[in-house]
Amino acid sequence: MRIGELARRAGISTRALRYYEQQGLITARRAANGYREYGEEDLRLVTEIRSLLTVGFTLEDARPFVACLRAGHSSGGSCPESVAVYRRKLAEIDDEIRTLLARRAEVAAQLTTACPGCPPREQEKK
């Protein structure tokens, strides 16, 4: 399939596909006329990349998942390198949650100081 069809089927722009190619995540074959040609496997790779990006992974994070699929595994997350990325990402998210909870507690304390007797927002909803 040509780049336009892959873009349409993957739900992304041709520009994004060219960027993935520049980054070495996908590889186009060239037809005799110079047009990029892709196969179903490329659609699978792009789908994996997009699903990872959607939940906050970077393109660099996606590399082990792409390599795992290229190695013939049924899931990009089934290789040890991919599992390590999952674990690292979960640790990052846990850190972000702790930071947000601490920030929330600080803002709630400032509200209590600024407005004694003002109910916190979650109590206003009840």
BELNOR-V456059 format. One record per residue. PHI is phi in degrees with one decimal (999 if undefined). NEAR is the number of other ideal C-beta (glycine too) atoms within 8 Angstrom. D_FIRST is the distance of its C-alpha to the first C-alpha in Angstrom with 2 decimals. Layout:
# BELNOR-V456059
[[PHI:NEAR:D_FIRST] [PHI:NEAR:D_FIRST]]
This chain:
# BELNOR-V456059
[[999:8:0.00] [-85.5:9:3.77] [-59.7:12:6.69] [-63.7:7:8.11] [-68.3:9:6.10] [-60.7:14:6.50] [-59.8:12:9.92] [-62.7:7:10.74] [-68.2:8:10.14] [-86.3:11:11.99] [75.6:5:14.53] [-134.4:8:14.83] [-86.1:6:14.78] [-66.1:8:12.67] [-61.5:6:16.03] [-62.1:9:16.21] [-62.5:15:12.97] [-63.0:9:14.50] [-65.6:8:17.70] [-59.1:12:16.47] [-66.4:12:15.26] [-58.3:6:18.72] [-82.0:7:20.37] [79.9:5:18.85] [-83.0:11:17.40] [-130.6:11:13.79] [-133.0:6:12.88] [-88.4:10:10.07] [-90.0:8:10.18] [-109.7:7:10.97] [-75.1:8:10.40] [-57.9:3:13.84] [-85.4:4:13.76] [91.6:5:13.25] [-68.7:8:9.95] [-70.5:10:8.27] [-126.0:10:5.43] [-128.2:13:5.09] [-113.9:8:6.12] [-60.8:5:8.23] [-62.0:8:10.97] [-66.0:12:9.70] [-61.0:13:9.68] [-61.7:9:13.08] [-64.3:13:14.28] [-64.1:14:13.58] [-61.6:9:15.28] [-63.2:13:18.13] [-59.5:14:18.57] [-61.7:11:18.75] [-66.1:8:21.21] [-69.2:11:23.34] [-61.4:11:23.45] [-60.4:6:24.48] [-99.0:6:27.54] [105.4:6:28.62] [-76.8:9:27.17] [-96.8:6:26.24] [-62.1:10:23.27] [-63.7:5:25.78] [-61.0:11:26.64] [-73.2:14:23.05] [-53.3:9:23.00] [-63.5:13:24.87] [-67.8:16:22.70] [-64.1:14:19.51] [-62.1:10:21.57] [-64.1:15:22.78] [-64.5:14:19.41] [-62.3:8:18.41] [-77.1:7:21.79] [100.4:4:20.87] [-75.2:9:22.79] [-74.8:3:21.95] [-132.4:7:22.76] [-68.8:12:22.38] [-95.4:9:25.98] [-92.6:9:27.54] [-94.6:13:28.31] [-55.8:5:31.62] [-65.5:9:30.13] [-69.7:13:28.20] [-60.5:10:31.39] [-62.4:9:33.29] [-66.4:12:31.01] [-56.1:9:31.53] [-62.5:8:35.25] [-62.0:8:35.42] [-65.0:11:33.61] [-61.5:8:35.99] [-62.8:8:38.93] [-62.4:8:37.76] [-64.2:9:37.46] [-59.6:8:40.90] [-62.6:8:42.34] [-62.8:8:40.95] [-63.3:8:42.48] [-59.8:8:45.82] [-62.9:8:45.75] [-64.8:8:45.05] [-64.4:8:47.80] [-65.5:8:50.25] [-64.1:8:49.39] [-62.9:8:49.82] [-60.9:8:53.19] [-65.2:8:54.30] [-65.2:8:53.41] [-62.8:9:55.17] [-64.4:8:58.20] [-65.2:8:58.22] [-63.3:10:58.08] [-61.0:9:60.97] [-68.9:7:62.97] [-73.3:6:62.21] [-140.6:7:62.76] [-57.2:5:65.01] [88.4:4:64.72] [-71.4:8:61.31] [-73.3:6:59.20] [-60.7:8:55.89] [-54.1:6:52.95] [-63.7:6:52.14] [-77.3:7:55.72] [-64.2:7:55.51] [-72.3:5:52.86] [-77.9:4:55.18]]
